[in-house]
C-alpha cells in the first residue's frame, strides 16, 4: 500500500471535518476524525470526542486520554504507534451518549477508516464501539476476550473513563490491556466469531 491510500485517508478526514450529516456538528469547535499511522496494526475506537478533544480536534487528549497513554506505555507503545478514533466524530452536547441516528450517520466514516488503514487488531473502548463486533453483548461479560471478525481481531475493553469515575475498573482495564501484546503476537490463534455485528439500525443501545 502506498501514498494513494494515505491521500485517501486525508481526504476522508477532510470530509469528516466538513460533515453535517447529523445534528452533532452544531455548536462544536472541531470535528475529531482520529489520528495515527495510516497503516497502523492496532486501532483504538472510543465513543465520541469530549470537551478537550473538541477544542483541539484530536482524540483522547483529556483525562481518559492520559490514562490511555499510560496504558499504552505499560505495553511499550505510545500514541504515535497506534491509530486512535471514535465511533462518533463530533462531540455530543454535554458529552451525552450518541443517539442511534448519529451513530448511523457517522458509521460509514469509521468503516472506511478501517478499510483504508487495515488494522490487524481493533481495541474497542466502551460499549458503543463494542457493537462493531458483538451483538447484544454485555461488556462486563466479554471484556478482555478477543474475537476475529472478517480477518480482524477485535478486543473489547471497558472505556478508560470508567476507571476515572469508578476506581474498581482501573485494575480490570490494566489487566486486559496487558493481554494486547500476546494477542498481537499470535493473531492466528484467535477464533473467528459468527457475526460482523448487527446493522446499526438494529443496535439495542438503550
Ligand atoms: N472519550 C472518548 O470516547 N473519546 C475521546 O476521544 C475522548 C474521550
py3Dmol code that shows the C-alpha trace and the ligand (Angstrom):
import py3Dmol

protein = """\
ATOM      1  CA  UNK A   1       0.000   0.000   0.000  1.00  0.00           C
ATOM      2  CA  UNK A   2       1.395   3.354  -0.942  1.00  0.00           C
ATOM      3  CA  UNK A   3       0.767   7.069  -0.838  1.00  0.00           C
ATOM      4  CA  UNK A   4      -2.561   6.753  -2.614  1.00  0.00           C
ATOM      5  CA  UNK A   5      -4.222   5.271   0.441  1.00  0.00           C
ATOM      6  CA  UNK A   6      -2.661   7.882   2.690  1.00  0.00           C
ATOM      7  CA  UNK A   7      -4.110  10.602   0.486  1.00  0.00           C
ATOM      8  CA  UNK A   8      -7.487   8.911   0.582  1.00  0.00           C
ATOM      9  CA  UNK A   9      -7.379   8.827   4.366  1.00  0.00           C
ATOM     10  CA  UNK A  10      -6.544  12.534   4.471  1.00  0.00           C
ATOM     11  CA  UNK A  11      -9.405  13.262   2.076  1.00  0.00           C
ATOM     12  CA  UNK A  12     -11.755  11.202   4.241  1.00  0.00           C
ATOM     13  CA  UNK A  13     -10.695  13.207   7.269  1.00  0.00           C
ATOM     14  CA  UNK A  14     -11.378  16.439   5.373  1.00  0.00           C
ATOM     15  CA  UNK A  15     -14.887  15.149   4.595  1.00  0.00           C
ATOM     16  CA  UNK A  16     -15.384  14.386   8.290  1.00  0.00           C
ATOM     17  CA  UNK A  17     -14.296  17.921   9.201  1.00  0.00           C
ATOM     18  CA  UNK A  18     -16.950  19.303   6.835  1.00  0.00           C
ATOM     19  CA  UNK A  19     -19.625  16.775   7.867  1.00  0.00           C
ATOM     20  CA  UNK A  20     -23.172  17.968   8.554  1.00  0.00           C
ATOM     21  CA  UNK A  21     -24.924  14.603   8.182  1.00  0.00           C
ATOM     22  CA  UNK A  22     -26.411  14.794  11.665  1.00  0.00           C
ATOM     23  CA  UNK A  23     -27.076  17.440  14.305  1.00  0.00           C
ATOM     24  CA  UNK A  24     -23.847  16.890  16.221  1.00  0.00           C
ATOM     25  CA  UNK A  25     -21.650  19.291  14.244  1.00  0.00           C
ATOM     26  CA  UNK A  26     -23.699  22.241  15.518  1.00  0.00           C
ATOM     27  CA  UNK A  27     -22.033  24.022  18.382  1.00  0.00           C
ATOM     28  CA  UNK A  28     -18.770  22.125  18.089  1.00  0.00           C
ATOM     29  CA  UNK A  29     -15.343  23.705  17.669  1.00  0.00           C
ATOM     30  CA  UNK A  30     -13.645  20.901  15.752  1.00  0.00           C
ATOM     31  CA  UNK A  31     -14.518  17.527  14.323  1.00  0.00           C
ATOM     32  CA  UNK A  32     -12.229  14.766  15.569  1.00  0.00           C
ATOM     33  CA  UNK A  33     -11.539  12.334  12.706  1.00  0.00           C
ATOM     34  CA  UNK A  34      -8.816  10.430  14.534  1.00  0.00           C
ATOM     35  CA  UNK A  35      -5.054  10.215  14.228  1.00  0.00           C
ATOM     36  CA  UNK A  36      -2.159   7.820  13.990  1.00  0.00           C
ATOM     37  CA  UNK A  37      -0.033   5.997  11.417  1.00  0.00           C
ATOM     38  CA  UNK A  38      -2.065   5.451   8.233  1.00  0.00           C
ATOM     39  CA  UNK A  39      -1.161   1.752   8.225  1.00  0.00           C
ATOM     40  CA  UNK A  40      -1.246   1.118  11.979  1.00  0.00           C
ATOM     41  CA  UNK A  41      -1.526  -2.510  13.120  1.00  0.00           C
ATOM     42  CA  UNK A  42      -3.698  -1.540  16.083  1.00  0.00           C
ATOM     43  CA  UNK A  43      -6.677   0.772  16.084  1.00  0.00           C
ATOM     44  CA  UNK A  44      -8.375   2.045  19.247  1.00  0.00           C
ATOM     45  CA  UNK A  45     -12.013   3.042  18.874  1.00  0.00           C
ATOM     46  CA  UNK A  46     -13.643   5.073  21.641  1.00  0.00           C
ATOM     47  CA  UNK A  47     -17.088   6.616  21.915  1.00  0.00           C
ATOM     48  CA  UNK A  48     -17.085  10.295  20.998  1.00  0.00           C
ATOM     49  CA  UNK A  49     -14.953  13.409  21.489  1.00  0.00           C
ATOM     50  CA  UNK A  50     -15.289  15.208  24.802  1.00  0.00           C
ATOM     51  CA  UNK A  51     -14.560  18.835  25.697  1.00  0.00           C
ATOM     52  CA  UNK A  52     -10.790  18.780  25.195  1.00  0.00           C
ATOM     53  CA  UNK A  53     -10.995  16.695  22.042  1.00  0.00           C
ATOM     54  CA  UNK A  54     -13.472  19.193  20.578  1.00  0.00           C
ATOM     55  CA  UNK A  55     -11.176  22.080  21.497  1.00  0.00           C
ATOM     56  CA  UNK A  56      -8.126  20.502  19.885  1.00  0.00           C
ATOM     57  CA  UNK A  57      -9.617  18.370  17.089  1.00  0.00           C
ATOM     58  CA  UNK A  58      -7.657  15.377  18.424  1.00  0.00           C
ATOM     59  CA  UNK A  59      -8.902  12.151  20.041  1.00  0.00           C
ATOM     60  CA  UNK A  60      -8.271  11.205  23.668  1.00  0.00           C
ATOM     61  CA  UNK A  61      -6.381  14.295  24.808  1.00  0.00           C
ATOM     62  CA  UNK A  62      -8.263  14.779  28.111  1.00  0.00           C
ATOM     63  CA  UNK A  63      -8.139  12.774  31.344  1.00  0.00           C
ATOM     64  CA  UNK A  64      -9.241   9.499  29.693  1.00  0.00           C
ATOM     65  CA  UNK A  65      -6.561  10.084  27.081  1.00  0.00           C
ATOM     66  CA  UNK A  66      -3.878  10.458  29.743  1.00  0.00           C
ATOM     67  CA  UNK A  67      -4.928   7.124  31.189  1.00  0.00           C
ATOM     68  CA  UNK A  68      -4.909   5.584  27.697  1.00  0.00           C
ATOM     69  CA  UNK A  69      -1.356   6.878  27.195  1.00  0.00           C
ATOM     70  CA  UNK A  70      -0.220   5.291  30.454  1.00  0.00           C
ATOM     71  CA  UNK A  71      -1.862   2.025  29.399  1.00  0.00           C
ATOM     72  CA  UNK A  72      -0.031   2.189  26.069  1.00  0.00           C
ATOM     73  CA  UNK A  73       3.234   2.828  27.919  1.00  0.00           C
ATOM     74  CA  UNK A  74       2.581  -0.294  30.029  1.00  0.00           C
ATOM     75  CA  UNK A  75       2.986  -2.353  26.840  1.00  0.00           C
ATOM     76  CA  UNK A  76       5.838  -0.230  25.485  1.00  0.00           C
ATOM     77  CA  UNK A  77       3.755   1.651  22.967  1.00  0.00           C
ATOM     78  CA  UNK A  78       2.952   5.326  22.554  1.00  0.00           C
ATOM     79  CA  UNK A  79       0.048   7.026  20.858  1.00  0.00           C
ATOM     80  CA  UNK A  80       2.265   7.519  17.798  1.00  0.00           C
ATOM     81  CA  UNK A  81       2.282   3.740  17.261  1.00  0.00           C
ATOM     82  CA  UNK A  82      -1.482   3.244  17.051  1.00  0.00           C
ATOM     83  CA  UNK A  83      -4.460   4.767  15.271  1.00  0.00           C
ATOM     84  CA  UNK A  84      -6.973   6.320  17.673  1.00  0.00           C
ATOM     85  CA  UNK A  85     -10.506   7.301  16.736  1.00  0.00           C
ATOM     86  CA  UNK A  86     -14.131   7.190  17.893  1.00  0.00           C
ATOM     87  CA  UNK A  87     -17.440   5.857  16.607  1.00  0.00           C
ATOM     88  CA  UNK A  88     -18.778   9.419  16.523  1.00  0.00           C
ATOM     89  CA  UNK A  89     -16.573  12.199  15.182  1.00  0.00           C
ATOM     90  CA  UNK A  90     -18.245  15.308  16.665  1.00  0.00           C
ATOM     91  CA  UNK A  91     -18.766  15.961  20.385  1.00  0.00           C
ATOM     92  CA  UNK A  92     -22.310  15.306  21.620  1.00  0.00           C
ATOM     93  CA  UNK A  93     -23.693  18.208  23.691  1.00  0.00           C
ATOM     94  CA  UNK A  94     -22.628  17.911  27.345  1.00  0.00           C
ATOM     95  CA  UNK A  95     -20.995  14.579  26.497  1.00  0.00           C
ATOM     96  CA  UNK A  96     -24.338  12.806  26.307  1.00  0.00           C
ATOM     97  CA  UNK A  97     -24.472   9.330  24.733  1.00  0.00           C
ATOM     98  CA  UNK A  98     -24.557   9.317  20.943  1.00  0.00           C
ATOM     99  CA  UNK A  99     -28.023   8.590  19.558  1.00  0.00           C
ATOM    100  CA  UNK A 100     -28.825   5.824  17.089  1.00  0.00           C
ATOM    101  CA  UNK A 101     -29.272   8.134  14.089  1.00  0.00           C
ATOM    102  CA  UNK A 102     -25.980   9.862  14.925  1.00  0.00           C
ATOM    103  CA  UNK A 103     -24.175   6.522  15.134  1.00  0.00           C
ATOM    104  CA  UNK A 104     -25.780   5.551  11.841  1.00  0.00           C
ATOM    105  CA  UNK A 105     -24.750   8.764  10.108  1.00  0.00           C
ATOM    106  CA  UNK A 106     -21.154   8.504  11.320  1.00  0.00           C
ATOM    107  CA  UNK A 107     -20.591   4.778  10.876  1.00  0.00           C
ATOM    108  CA  UNK A 108     -19.513   4.883   7.183  1.00  0.00           C
ATOM    109  CA  UNK A 109     -16.558   7.081   8.185  1.00  0.00           C
ATOM    110  CA  UNK A 110     -15.306   4.509  10.672  1.00  0.00           C
ATOM    111  CA  UNK A 111     -15.925   1.658   8.223  1.00  0.00           C
ATOM    112  CA  UNK A 112     -13.870   3.493   5.588  1.00  0.00           C
ATOM    113  CA  UNK A 113     -11.066   4.225   8.069  1.00  0.00           C
ATOM    114  CA  UNK A 114     -10.911   0.509   8.850  1.00  0.00           C
ATOM    115  CA  UNK A 115     -10.899  -0.348   5.118  1.00  0.00           C
ATOM    116  CA  UNK A 116      -8.052   2.049   4.406  1.00  0.00           C
ATOM    117  CA  UNK A 117      -5.902   1.515   7.497  1.00  0.00           C
ATOM    118  CA  UNK A 118      -6.424  -2.268   7.508  1.00  0.00           C
ATOM    119  CA  UNK A 119      -5.549  -2.765  11.182  1.00  0.00           C
ATOM    120  CA  UNK A 120      -4.795  -6.281  12.379  1.00  0.00           C
ATOM    121  CA  UNK A 121      -6.453  -5.601  15.708  1.00  0.00           C
ATOM    122  CA  UNK A 122      -9.202  -3.211  16.810  1.00  0.00           C
ATOM    123  CA  UNK A 123      -9.430  -2.462  20.520  1.00  0.00           C
ATOM    124  CA  UNK A 124     -12.935  -1.289  21.319  1.00  0.00           C
ATOM    125  CA  UNK A 125     -13.167   1.117  24.242  1.00  0.00           C
ATOM    126  CA  UNK A 126     -16.590   1.049  25.845  1.00  0.00           C
ATOM    127  CA  UNK A 127     -19.945  -0.346  24.817  1.00  0.00           C
ATOM    128  CA  UNK A 128     -20.591   1.788  21.751  1.00  0.00           C
ATOM    129  CA  UNK A 129     -17.561   0.592  19.834  1.00  0.00           C
ATOM    130  CA  UNK A 130     -18.016  -2.936  21.207  1.00  0.00           C
ATOM    131  CA  UNK A 131     -21.112  -3.001  18.985  1.00  0.00           C
ATOM    132  CA  UNK A 132     -18.752  -3.116  15.972  1.00  0.00           C
ATOM    133  CA  UNK A 133     -18.286  -6.833  16.566  1.00  0.00           C
ATOM    134  CA  UNK A 134     -20.675  -8.026  19.287  1.00  0.00           C
ATOM    135  CA  UNK A 135     -24.455  -8.260  19.111  1.00  0.00           C
ATOM    136  CA  UNK A 136     -26.358  -7.685  22.338  1.00  0.00           C
ATOM    137  CA  UNK A 137     -23.288  -8.401  24.430  1.00  0.00           C
ATOM    138  CA  UNK A 138     -22.578  -7.106  27.900  1.00  0.00           C
ATOM    139  CA  UNK A 139     -19.188  -5.553  28.235  1.00  0.00           C
ATOM    140  CA  UNK A 140     -18.899  -6.767  31.817  1.00  0.00           C
ATOM    141  CA  UNK A 141     -19.045 -10.351  30.494  1.00  0.00           C
ATOM    142  CA  UNK A 142     -16.955 -10.151  27.342  1.00  0.00           C
ATOM    143  CA  UNK A 143     -14.223  -7.619  28.139  1.00  0.00           C
ATOM    144  CA  UNK A 144     -10.729  -8.946  27.579  1.00  0.00           C
ATOM    145  CA  UNK A 145     -11.853 -11.768  25.252  1.00  0.00           C
ATOM    146  CA  UNK A 146     -10.736 -11.322  21.641  1.00  0.00           C
ATOM    147  CA  UNK A 147     -12.731 -12.438  18.620  1.00  0.00           C
ATOM    148  CA  UNK A 148     -11.919 -12.396  14.921  1.00  0.00           C
ATOM    149  CA  UNK A 149     -14.437 -10.906  12.510  1.00  0.00           C
ATOM    150  CA  UNK A 150     -13.683 -10.571   8.802  1.00  0.00           C
ATOM    151  CA  UNK A 151      -9.983 -11.208   9.385  1.00  0.00           C
ATOM    152  CA  UNK A 152      -9.599  -8.516  12.071  1.00  0.00           C
ATOM    153  CA  UNK A 153      -9.144  -9.343  15.748  1.00  0.00           C
ATOM    154  CA  UNK A 154     -11.490  -7.292  17.923  1.00  0.00           C
ATOM    155  CA  UNK A 155     -10.576  -6.865  21.570  1.00  0.00           C
ATOM    156  CA  UNK A 156     -13.296  -5.421  23.827  1.00  0.00           C
ATOM    157  CA  UNK A 157     -12.320  -3.279  26.799  1.00  0.00           C
ATOM    158  CA  UNK A 158     -14.078  -1.046  29.268  1.00  0.00           C
ATOM    159  CA  UNK A 159     -13.738   2.609  28.363  1.00  0.00           C
ATOM    160  CA  UNK A 160     -10.726   4.197  30.126  1.00  0.00           C
ATOM    161  CA  UNK A 161     -13.050   6.884  31.501  1.00  0.00           C
ATOM    162  CA  UNK A 162     -14.763   4.138  33.542  1.00  0.00           C
ATOM    163  CA  UNK A 163     -11.619   3.930  35.668  1.00  0.00           C
ATOM    164  CA  UNK A 164     -11.735   7.660  36.318  1.00  0.00           C
ATOM    165  CA  UNK A 165     -15.315   7.510  37.560  1.00  0.00           C
ATOM    166  CA  UNK A 166     -15.118   4.142  39.340  1.00  0.00           C
ATOM    167  CA  UNK A 167     -11.636   3.165  40.522  1.00  0.00           C
ATOM    168  CA  UNK A 168     -12.512  -0.552  40.730  1.00  0.00           C
ATOM    169  CA  UNK A 169     -12.383  -0.640  36.926  1.00  0.00           C
ATOM    170  CA  UNK A 170      -8.775   0.526  36.823  1.00  0.00           C
ATOM    171  CA  UNK A 171      -7.108  -2.811  37.515  1.00  0.00           C
ATOM    172  CA  UNK A 172      -9.531  -4.671  35.213  1.00  0.00           C
ATOM    173  CA  UNK A 173      -8.624  -2.304  32.404  1.00  0.00           C
ATOM    174  CA  UNK A 174      -4.909  -2.553  33.191  1.00  0.00           C
ATOM    175  CA  UNK A 175      -5.057  -6.364  33.189  1.00  0.00           C
ATOM    176  CA  UNK A 176      -6.994  -6.508  29.914  1.00  0.00           C
ATOM    177  CA  UNK A 177      -4.530  -4.111  28.322  1.00  0.00           C
ATOM    178  CA  UNK A 178      -1.566  -6.311  29.228  1.00  0.00           C
ATOM    179  CA  UNK A 179      -3.056  -9.078  27.057  1.00  0.00           C
ATOM    180  CA  UNK A 180      -2.680  -6.999  23.891  1.00  0.00           C
ATOM    181  CA  UNK A 181       0.969  -7.890  23.064  1.00  0.00           C
ATOM    182  CA  UNK A 182       0.401 -11.642  23.340  1.00  0.00           C
ATOM    183  CA  UNK A 183      -2.752 -11.448  21.212  1.00  0.00           C
ATOM    184  CA  UNK A 184      -0.916  -9.399  18.576  1.00  0.00           C
ATOM    185  CA  UNK A 185       1.934 -11.893  18.555  1.00  0.00           C
ATOM    186  CA  UNK A 186      -0.444 -14.787  17.886  1.00  0.00           C
ATOM    187  CA  UNK A 187      -3.390 -13.380  15.934  1.00  0.00           C
ATOM    188  CA  UNK A 188      -3.877 -16.734  14.206  1.00  0.00           C
ATOM    189  CA  UNK A 189      -4.958 -18.380  17.450  1.00  0.00           C
ATOM    190  CA  UNK A 190      -7.993 -16.102  17.890  1.00  0.00           C
ATOM    191  CA  UNK A 191     -11.229 -17.818  16.879  1.00  0.00           C
ATOM    192  CA  UNK A 192     -13.393 -16.419  14.117  1.00  0.00           C
ATOM    193  CA  UNK A 193     -16.675 -15.070  15.505  1.00  0.00           C
ATOM    194  CA  UNK A 194     -20.042 -15.680  13.919  1.00  0.00           C
ATOM    195  CA  UNK A 195     -21.223 -12.206  13.176  1.00  0.00           C
ATOM    196  CA  UNK A 196     -19.792  -8.978  11.908  1.00  0.00           C
ATOM    197  CA  UNK A 197     -22.287  -7.146  14.082  1.00  0.00           C
ATOM    198  CA  UNK A 198     -25.853  -6.006  13.514  1.00  0.00           C
ATOM    199  CA  UNK A 199     -26.865  -3.326  11.050  1.00  0.00           C
ATOM    200  CA  UNK A 200     -26.561  -0.136  13.038  1.00  0.00           C
ATOM    201  CA  UNK A 201     -30.327   0.485  12.958  1.00  0.00           C
ATOM    202  CA  UNK A 202     -30.792  -2.701  14.986  1.00  0.00           C
ATOM    203  CA  UNK A 203     -28.432  -1.715  17.752  1.00  0.00           C
ATOM    204  CA  UNK A 204     -30.026  -2.043  21.158  1.00  0.00           C
ATOM    205  CA  UNK A 205     -28.279   0.785  22.848  1.00  0.00           C
ATOM    206  CA  UNK A 206     -30.848   1.944  25.307  1.00  0.00           C
TER     207      UNK A 206
END
"""
ligand_1 = """\
8
LIG
N -13.602 9.612 25.224
C -13.788 9.045 24.020
O -14.543 8.087 23.879
N -13.147 9.538 23.002
C -12.303 10.557 23.106
O -11.734 10.936 22.086
C -12.116 11.112 24.366
C -12.775 10.630 25.421
"""
view = py3Dmol.view(width=600, height=400)
view.addModel(protein, "pdb")
view.setStyle({"model": 0}, {"cartoon": {"style": "trace"}})
view.addModel(ligand_1, "xyz")
view.setStyle({"model": 1}, {"stick": {}})
view.zoomTo()
view.show()
